[in-house]
Amino acid sequence: MNTVSEMVEIRWHGRGGQGAVASAEMFALAAIEEGKSAQAFPSFGPERRGAPVMAFTRVGDDYIYLRTGITEPDVVVVLDPSIMRATDVTAGIKDGGKIIVNTSKAKEEIKEGFGIKHDLYTVDATKIAMEEVGRPITNTTMMGALARVTNLVTLESLEEQIQKRFPSVADANIRAMRRAYEETKV
């Protein structure tokens, strides 16, 4: 996934209040700013703060006609590792799919513990967010990891979206995003 030659579908897993929906949207807007087609949308249900939530992003070179949920993602982003005990984040993932997990654990431990057969990328986004933002909200941090793994958008485009969305805390979130980009284990 070094370039966007076809549509890439991304499923975000998080908990209510962690910013999965905001990340999906900002990532799509960054792609649009770069001249790509993109869309983002949440999975609605009985969401409440702390409950498992999903959001989705599609990015492609051509107009995206699909208006359905993403059931077979190319990439899965896990903002909160505790979600993996409650939800099968690998469900429907395409062959050759990629999973990006916020965790302080070793990749081998995550692969074995959850039976992950796909390419796995990890980053301690919670630690980075605490150190840079002062809160364990990992959404902007995980956007940096997603950019690193997929090369779908540039960090500069993501920075612009963070500045628009969170102007009062943009600098800290941008630092967190850039650190995650550098610290993601590939």
C-alpha positions as a LaTeX table, in Angstrom:
\begin{tabular}{lrrr}
\hline
Residue & $x$ (\AA) & $y$ (\AA) & $z$ (\AA) \\
\hline
Met1 & 0.00 & 0.00 & 0.00 \\
Asn2 & 2.72 & 2.47 & $-0.89$ \\
Thr3 & 0.49 & 4.41 & $-3.26$ \\
Val4 & $-3.22$ & 4.66 & $-3.74$ \\
Ser5 & $-3.87$ & 2.75 & $-6.95$ \\
Glu6 & $-7.17$ & 1.35 & $-5.78$ \\
Met7 & $-9.57$ & 2.00 & $-2.96$ \\
Val8 & $-8.30$ & 1.25 & 0.54 \\
Glu9 & $-10.84$ & 0.56 & 3.26 \\
Ile10 & $-9.97$ & 1.22 & 6.91 \\
Arg11 & $-11.88$ & 0.16 & 10.01 \\
Trp12 & $-11.16$ & 1.97 & 13.28 \\
His13 & $-11.88$ & 0.31 & 16.64 \\
Gly14 & $-12.01$ & 2.33 & 19.82 \\
Arg15 & $-14.17$ & 3.25 & 22.76 \\
Gly16 & $-16.68$ & 6.06 & 22.94 \\
Gly17 & $-14.89$ & 9.31 & 23.70 \\
Gln18 & $-11.50$ & 8.23 & 22.31 \\
Gly19 & $-11.90$ & 9.98 & 18.99 \\
Ala20 & $-12.16$ & 7.10 & 16.51 \\
Val21 & $-14.85$ & 8.95 & 14.56 \\
Ala22 & $-12.83$ & 12.19 & 14.54 \\
Ser23 & $-9.73$ & 10.33 & 13.33 \\
Ala24 & $-11.60$ & 8.59 & 10.53 \\
Glu25 & $-12.93$ & 11.96 & 9.40 \\
Met26 & $-9.64$ & 13.85 & 9.66 \\
Phe27 & $-7.81$ & 11.10 & 7.77 \\
Ala28 & $-10.40$ & 11.27 & 4.97 \\
Leu29 & $-10.21$ & 15.07 & 4.83 \\
Ala30 & $-6.42$ & 14.90 & 4.58 \\
Ala31 & $-6.78$ & 12.54 & 1.61 \\
Ile32 & $-9.28$ & 14.88 & $-0.05$ \\
Glu33 & $-6.90$ & 17.82 & 0.45 \\
Glu34 & $-4.30$ & 15.78 & $-1.45$ \\
Gly35 & $-6.67$ & 15.31 & $-4.40$ \\
Lys36 & $-7.86$ & 11.82 & $-3.58$ \\
Ser37 & $-11.40$ & 10.63 & $-3.08$ \\
Ala38 & $-12.34$ & 9.68 & 0.45 \\
Gln39 & $-15.21$ & 9.18 & 2.81 \\
Ala40 & $-15.55$ & 8.60 & 6.53 \\
Phe41 & $-18.47$ & 7.53 & 8.66 \\
Pro42 & $-19.21$ & 6.02 & 12.07 \\
Ser43 & $-21.03$ & 2.83 & 12.96 \\
Phe44 & $-24.05$ & 4.01 & 14.91 \\
Gly45 & $-25.52$ & 2.07 & 17.77 \\
Pro46 & $-25.98$ & 2.53 & 21.51 \\
Glu47 & $-22.65$ & 4.34 & 21.85 \\
Arg48 & $-21.74$ & 5.91 & 25.13 \\
Arg49 & $-18.45$ & 6.98 & 26.62 \\
Gly50 & $-16.33$ & 3.84 & 27.07 \\
Ala51 & $-18.47$ & 1.53 & 24.92 \\
Pro52 & $-16.83$ & $-0.14$ & 21.89 \\
Val53 & $-17.28$ & 1.94 & 18.71 \\
Met54 & $-16.24$ & 1.61 & 15.09 \\
Ala55 & $-15.59$ & 4.19 & 12.42 \\
Phe56 & $-14.63$ & 3.75 & 8.79 \\
Thr57 & $-12.54$ & 5.49 & 6.15 \\
Arg58 & $-12.26$ & 4.85 & 2.43 \\
Val59 & $-9.50$ & 6.38 & 0.30 \\
Gly60 & $-9.07$ & 6.01 & $-3.45$ \\
Asp61 & $-7.92$ & 7.72 & $-6.61$ \\
Asp62 & $-11.35$ & 7.64 & $-8.26$ \\
Tyr63 & $-14.79$ & 8.70 & $-7.09$ \\
Ile64 & $-16.09$ & 6.30 & $-4.43$ \\
Tyr65 & $-19.59$ & 5.12 & $-5.27$ \\
Leu66 & $-19.97$ & 2.74 & $-2.33$ \\
Arg67 & $-22.21$ & 3.88 & 0.49 \\
Thr68 & $-22.14$ & 0.74 & 2.60 \\
Gly69 & $-20.34$ & $-0.23$ & 5.78 \\
Ile70 & $-16.88$ & $-1.72$ & 5.55 \\
Thr71 & $-17.03$ & $-5.43$ & 6.28 \\
Glu72 & $-13.77$ & $-6.47$ & 4.58 \\
Pro73 & $-11.18$ & $-3.83$ & 5.50 \\
Asp74 & $-7.68$ & $-3.59$ & 4.11 \\
Val75 & $-6.48$ & $-1.99$ & 7.34 \\
Val76 & $-7.71$ & $-2.17$ & 10.93 \\
Val77 & $-6.67$ & 0.47 & 13.48 \\
Val78 & $-7.10$ & $-0.38$ & 17.17 \\
Leu79 & $-7.06$ & 2.70 & 19.40 \\
Asp80 & $-7.63$ & 0.79 & 22.64 \\
Pro81 & $-6.09$ & $-2.69$ & 23.05 \\
Ser82 & $-8.78$ & $-3.74$ & 25.56 \\
Ile83 & $-11.22$ & $-3.75$ & 22.62 \\
Met84 & $-9.48$ & $-6.89$ & 21.37 \\
Arg85 & $-10.87$ & $-8.86$ & 24.34 \\
Ala86 & $-14.43$ & $-7.82$ & 23.49 \\
Thr87 & $-14.37$ & $-7.61$ & 19.67 \\
Asp88 & $-12.77$ & $-9.70$ & 16.94 \\
Val89 & $-10.88$ & $-6.87$ & 15.24 \\
Thr90 & $-9.69$ & $-9.29$ & 12.54 \\
Ala91 & $-13.24$ & $-10.11$ & 11.39 \\
Gly92 & $-13.51$ & $-9.86$ & 7.62 \\
Ile93 & $-10.04$ & $-8.42$ & 7.09 \\
Lys94 & $-8.79$ & $-9.06$ & 3.56 \\
Asp95 & $-5.91$ & $-11.38$ & 2.77 \\
Gly96 & $-2.79$ & $-9.26$ & 3.00 \\
Gly97 & $-4.57$ & $-6.92$ & 5.39 \\
Lys98 & $-2.77$ & $-4.88$ & 8.03 \\
Ile99 & $-3.59$ & $-4.40$ & 11.70 \\
Ile100 & $-2.24$ & $-1.45$ & 13.68 \\
Val101 & $-2.56$ & $-1.78$ & 17.46 \\
Asn102 & $-1.95$ & 0.69 & 20.25 \\
Thr103 & $-0.07$ & $-1.43$ & 22.77 \\
Ser104 & 3.02 & $-1.51$ & 24.94 \\
Lys105 & 3.28 & $-5.28$ & 24.44 \\
Ala106 & 5.58 & $-7.05$ & 22.00 \\
Lys107 & 4.17 & $-7.83$ & 18.56 \\
Glu108 & 4.69 & $-11.57$ & 19.13 \\
Glu109 & 2.64 & $-11.44$ & 22.34 \\
Ile110 & $-0.26$ & $-9.72$ & 20.56 \\
Lys111 & $-0.09$ & $-12.09$ & 17.57 \\
Glu112 & $-0.10$ & $-15.19$ & 19.80 \\
Gly113 & $-2.59$ & $-13.85$ & 22.34 \\
Phe114 & $-5.21$ & $-12.98$ & 19.75 \\
Gly115 & $-4.36$ & $-15.44$ & 16.97 \\
Ile116 & $-3.51$ & $-12.68$ & 14.50 \\
Lys117 & $-2.35$ & $-14.05$ & 11.16 \\
His118 & $-2.16$ & $-10.71$ & 9.32 \\
Asp119 & 0.65 & $-8.17$ & 9.19 \\
Leu120 & 0.76 & $-6.52$ & 12.62 \\
Tyr121 & 2.14 & $-3.07$ & 13.44 \\
Thr122 & 2.33 & $-1.75$ & 16.98 \\
Val123 & 2.93 & 1.57 & 18.69 \\
Asp124 & 2.58 & 2.60 & 22.33 \\
Ala125 & 0.16 & 5.39 & 21.48 \\
Thr126 & $-1.13$ & 5.71 & 25.04 \\
Lys127 & 2.37 & 6.45 & 26.33 \\
Ile128 & 3.00 & 8.93 & 23.52 \\
Ala129 & $-0.35$ & 10.67 & 24.09 \\
Met130 & 0.29 & 10.96 & 27.83 \\
Glu131 & 3.75 & 12.39 & 27.27 \\
Glu132 & 2.78 & 14.83 & 24.51 \\
Val133 & $-0.89$ & 15.66 & 25.09 \\
Gly134 & $-1.22$ & 14.88 & 28.80 \\
Arg135 & $-4.26$ & 12.62 & 28.27 \\
Pro136 & $-4.63$ & 8.99 & 27.14 \\
Ile137 & $-6.62$ & 9.99 & 24.04 \\
Thr138 & $-4.86$ & 8.21 & 21.18 \\
Asn139 & $-6.81$ & 9.20 & 18.07 \\
Thr140 & $-4.37$ & 11.71 & 16.57 \\
Thr141 & $-1.45$ & 9.56 & 17.66 \\
Met142 & $-2.83$ & 6.55 & 15.79 \\
Met143 & $-3.29$ & 8.67 & 12.65 \\
Gly144 & 0.50 & 8.96 & 12.59 \\
Ala145 & 0.84 & 5.18 & 12.81 \\
Leu146 & $-1.72$ & 4.71 & 10.01 \\
Ala147 & 0.12 & 7.21 & 7.81 \\
Arg148 & 3.38 & 5.32 & 8.41 \\
Val149 & 1.92 & 1.91 & 7.60 \\
Thr150 & $-0.10$ & 2.92 & 4.54 \\
Asn151 & 1.53 & 6.04 & 3.06 \\
Leu152 & $-1.98$ & 7.10 & 2.02 \\
Val153 & $-1.55$ & 10.71 & 3.16 \\
Thr154 & 1.29 & 12.95 & 4.25 \\
Leu155 & 1.90 & 14.08 & 7.80 \\
Glu156 & 1.57 & 17.66 & 6.60 \\
Ser157 & $-1.99$ & 17.03 & 5.41 \\
Leu158 & $-2.84$ & 15.41 & 8.74 \\
Glu159 & $-1.27$ & 18.34 & 10.60 \\
Glu160 & $-3.56$ & 20.72 & 8.73 \\
Gln161 & $-6.61$ & 18.71 & 9.77 \\
Ile162 & $-5.49$ & 18.60 & 13.41 \\
Gln163 & $-4.97$ & 22.37 & 13.39 \\
Lys164 & $-8.48$ & 22.90 & 12.01 \\
Arg165 & $-10.16$ & 20.42 & 14.37 \\
Phe166 & $-8.25$ & 21.08 & 17.60 \\
Pro167 & $-6.69$ & 24.54 & 17.31 \\
Ser168 & $-6.05$ & 25.04 & 21.03 \\
Val169 & $-4.18$ & 21.73 & 21.43 \\
Ala170 & $-2.92$ & 21.25 & 17.88 \\
Asp171 & 0.80 & 21.48 & 18.64 \\
Ala172 & 0.73 & 18.72 & 21.26 \\
Asn173 & $-1.40$ & 16.46 & 19.03 \\
Ile174 & 0.89 & 17.05 & 16.06 \\
Arg175 & 3.91 & 16.10 & 18.17 \\
Ala176 & 2.11 & 12.92 & 19.26 \\
Met177 & 1.18 & 12.07 & 15.67 \\
Arg178 & 4.74 & 12.61 & 14.44 \\
Arg179 & 6.18 & 10.49 & 17.28 \\
Ala180 & 3.80 & 7.64 & 16.48 \\
Tyr181 & 4.82 & 7.85 & 12.84 \\
Glu182 & 8.46 & 7.40 & 13.90 \\
Glu183 & 7.87 & 4.87 & 16.68 \\
Thr184 & 5.49 & 2.47 & 14.92 \\
Lys185 & 7.08 & $-0.96$ & 14.76 \\
Val186 & 6.91 & $-2.18$ & 11.17 \\
\hline
\end{tabular}
